[in-house]
Amino acid sequence: MPIITYSPAYTIVPTYECFNRCSYCNFRVDPGADSWMTLDRASQIITDLQGQNICEILILSGEVHPQSSRRQAWIDRIFDLCNLALEMGFLPHTNAGPLSFVEMEKLAGVNVSMGLMLESLDPALLQGVHRHAPSKLPAIRLEQINWAGELKIPFTTGLLLGIGESETDRDNSLQAIAQIHDRWGHIQEVILQPYSPGSQESLAGAGFDITKLPELIRLARQILPADITIQIPPNLILTPALLLACLTAGARDLGGIVPKDEVNPDYHHLQLPELTRLLANQGWDLQPRLPVYSNYEYLLSPTLTDRLNKHRS
């Protein structure tokens, strides 16, 4: 049976506050309007996860402005949450928006992988859905993906589909990711994430035409190097037939199967047994994976490799 993977994950949000105001966002609150996750609360959550076959702690955060007096405290909080997860036997993966090189270097010591969505290279979006989102400048995001390679961080990136970008831009964005990977060899997966309208956003757009996703997956598979896995979010693909068509087209990972999709809270995952049966009936073997793919483990420090091995044992 061909193998499809997923990460048994739980999402911890250091803060929902974010200085960006992307019009499609269903996640953020205004700066200062949210209490940050405390280490005591995180410890309680992670303790409750023991014995539940979860390996990944996804640290997913809103962004504190780079010039904010609270920026260093925010980075320190994320670091401490990741370190706590490691000490309690879990494997952290952080996505906290664009970071400085020094911030990335600090967090790389306590994460087995990290991520940042490229989303799109289309400059027209800066006058559209990203007009109030300074950190969505394509150059900033490309810079971070390159820095991750320089720092030898196993990395996840991807495209956000249906936010106003052109088909040419999707091609260009995939080409840019492929070129960065050709230089550094660190991009383990690319997410093709359809924009799906939610109840908390201001955009209220129609969303991505999900029937076009298999075609885009085939294009991505042609452009991206073979060692980059294509990931799709199963909760945003509304029919089993379409999900299976996406797998046939070349997608091989379903991302973190989590109790709540923090980015798309209106779209719930299928229960894992149901998803496993659905795929098995069509000849696919759904298997859990670690948040760092096996062929990228060589990038990790000895300390993180030791944590990985302890997790396996």
N, C-alpha and C positions, 0 to 999 in steps of 0.2 A: 504493500500500500504506500502511495506517496505521502510524505509527512507534511502536515501543516502545524506550525508552532504558535504558541501563545505564551505570555508571561503571567504566572499567577502573582498578582500585584495588589497592593493597597496604596491609595493616594493620601499623602499628608500635605496639607496646604499651609505653609508658614504664614501667609497672609493673602487675602483676596484683594487688597488694595493695589491699585495700579495707576500710574500717571498717564498711561496711554488711554485713549477712548476710541477703540476700534468699534465701528458701528454695528458689527456682527457679533459682538462679545456677549456671552451669557454667564460670564465668570466674575468680572471685576466689580469692585466697589470703589468709591472715591478715596483718595489718600486721607488717612486719619479716621476713616469710618469703620475700621475693622481692628479687632484685637489680634495680635500675633499669637501663633501657636506657641505655648510654653513647653519646655522640656518635660515638665511633670505630666502634662496632658498627653504629650507624645509617648511618653513612657507607658502610661496607662493603655493607650491604644495599641502599642506594639506588644505589650504583655498579653493583651487579649487575642492577638494574632498567632501566638505560639500554638503549634499543633494544628494549624488550619491549612497546611500545604501551600503557604504563601512564601515566596522567596524575595520578591522585589518590593522595596519601599520607594514609590515614585514621589519625589519631592517636587511639587508643582506649585509655583508661586506667581502671584502678581508682582509687578516691578516697582521698586522704590526708585525715585529719580536719581540719576548718577550724581547730581549736585546736592542732594538732600543731606542734611546733617545726620539723618538716620540710616544712610546707606551702609556704613560700615557695620552698624549694629544688625542690620538685615542680613548681610553676608555672614556675619558671625553666627546668627541664629540658624541660618541654613546649614552652615558647617557643623554646628553642634547637633542639629537634628540628624544629619547624615552620619556623624560619628556615633550617635546614640543607636541608630539602626544597625550599624556595623557591630557595635559591642553587644547588641542583643541578638545577633545571629542572622541578620537580614542583609540584603545587598541593595544599596541605594543607587538610584538613577535620578539626576536632577535636571529639571528644565525650569529655569528662572529668568528667561529672557536674555538679551545681550549683556555680557559681562566684560569687564576689563581683562586684559591678559593676566594681571596679578590675581584678580578674583577667580578666574578660571583655574589658574595654577593652584590656588589654595583649595578649591573645591575638588580638584582632580585627585587630591590625596585621600578623599573619603567617598569617592564614587567609583563604581566599577564601569559606569558609562554615564554619558550626559547627552543632552539634546537641545536643539533649537530649530524650530521650523523656519526654513527659508521663506515659505509661503508663496512669494511671487517676486519676480524681478521687474514687473511692469511698472514703470514710473508713474503712469496715469493713476494708479491706486492712491498715490500720495495726495491727489486732489479729490479722491473718492472715499472709500471705506477707511483709509489710513490718514486722512487729512488732520486728525487730532492724535496721531500716534507716532511721535518722533522716533521711537526705537524700531519702527518698521522700515526704516531706510534700507534698501537692499544692500548698499555698500557695507553698512554696519553688520548685517547678518552674514554676509559673505566673509567678512573679516573674522568673525567669531568662528565660523566653520573652518577657516584656514588655521586660526590659532589652535583649535582643538587638535588639528593634525600635527602642528608643531609640538604640542604638549603630549602627543601620543594618547589621546583620550578616545576610546571607542565611542562612536558618535552616531546619533540619530538626527535626521533632518527630514524635510518633506515639503510638499506643496499643499496649500489650501485652495480648493477648487470651487469655482463658481462665485467669486467675490468681485468679478468685473474684469478679470484677466483675459487675454486673448489666447487662442490655441497656439499661436506662435510663441507667446510668452511661456506657456507650459513647456514647450519644446526647449526654449532657451534656458529655462530654469533647470530642467533635467540635465541639459548639456553642461551647465555651470557646476552642478553637483558632481557630475562624472569627471570633469576636469580637476576639481579639487581632490577628489579621491585618487585620481591617477597620480597626483603629486605626493599625497601623504599616506594613502592606503588605510584610512581610519573610519570611513563611513560604513557602518555595519547594516543600516537599514534606512530606507526612504519610505515615509508614510505618504500615501495619496489619500487625503482627507477631504471628503465632500463638505462644503458649507451646507449646514442643515439648519433652517430657521428655528429659533427658540423663543421662549416666552419672555425673556428678559432683555433682548436686544432692541436697538433702535432702527436697525436697517430694514427689517421685515421684508427681505428679498425673497425671491422664489426658490433660492437654493440651487445647487448643482443638479443638472439633469443626470440622475444616477444611472440611467440606461447607457450613458456614454463611458462609464467607468471601465468596463472590460477593454474597450478600445484604447483608452489611455494607459491602462496597465500593459497592454501589448507594446505600445510605443515606448513606455518607460523601460521595459525589459530589453528592447532593442538598443536603447541609448546607454543605460547604466551598465557598469561592469558586472560580470557574473557573480562576484562575491558580495554584492550589495543585495540584500533581501528586500523585496517589496512588501510593505505592510499595508493592510486595509483595516478600518474599524468596523467590525461586523454589526454593531448596533446602529450604524448609519446606513446600512444596506438593507432595504426594507422587505425584500422577499428572499426566501431560500434559493430560488432558481437563479437570481442575480448574484447572490453570494457565490454559488457554485460556478457561475460563469466567470467571475473575477478570479477564482482559483485556477480555473482552466486557462485563463489568459496569462497567468504567471505570478499572481500574488501567492506568497508562501507563509505569511505571518499575520496573526490577528491582533497583535499588540497585547496590552494589558487587559485581561478580563477582570474587571474591578466591580465592587458593589455599586459604585456611583461614578459615572463619567462626569468629572467636574467641569470639563469644557463644554460638554453637551448634556446638561442634566435632564433635558426632556426626553432623551433617547436611552432606553435601558437595554442592557445586554441580555441576551438569552441566558438561561441557566446553563452552566457548563455541561451537565449531563445531556441536556437537550441538544446543545450545539455539537457535542461529541457524536451523538446518535445520528444527527442530520448528516454530518460529514461522512461517518462510517458507512451509511447507507449508499453513498455515492462513491465509495472507494478511497476516501481520504482518512488518514490516521492523524487525529489531533493529539499533539504531545506538548507538555510544558517545556519551557526553556528558561535559562538564566537571563538576567538583563544584559549580560555581555555574551555575545556569540562565541562559540568555542574557538573559531579561527581568528578571533581578535584578542584572545586572552593574553597573547604574547606582549601586547602593549602595556599591560598592567605592571605596577610596581610589585616587588616581592611581598610587601605588606598586604596589598590587596589580593595578590595571588594566594597568599596564605589564608586570608578570610574566605576566598572562594573555595579553596580546598576543604576548609573546616565546614563550610555550608554543605558541601557534597557528602561529607562523612557523617 
